[in-house]
Amino acid sequence: MKTISQSYSIDRKFVGFVKFIFEAYDGIAVVETIIPQTAVIKLHIAPGCESDVAGVICELKKDIMIEPFSGTAVGSF
């Protein structure tokens, strides 16, 4: 099965926090930092978990800046 990828721009000081939150939801998504300088992350979402991830993102938006990123990244790290 393939994962679904979504990229987000977030407040740089919350990258670790967002990774921790998704690790706590064991198996729904893996967080990868793709542009460390500007805090762009990519979520690799497990099939069938899209609505769970959307709910987590919605809750995170209440407390931190997190927006969809549609730019082009220069590769993954």
Secondary structure, DSSP 8 states (H G I E B T S, - for coil): ---EEEEEEE-GGGHHHHHHHHHHSTTSEEEEEEEGGGTEEEEEE-TT-HHHHHHHHHHHHTTS-EEE--S--S---
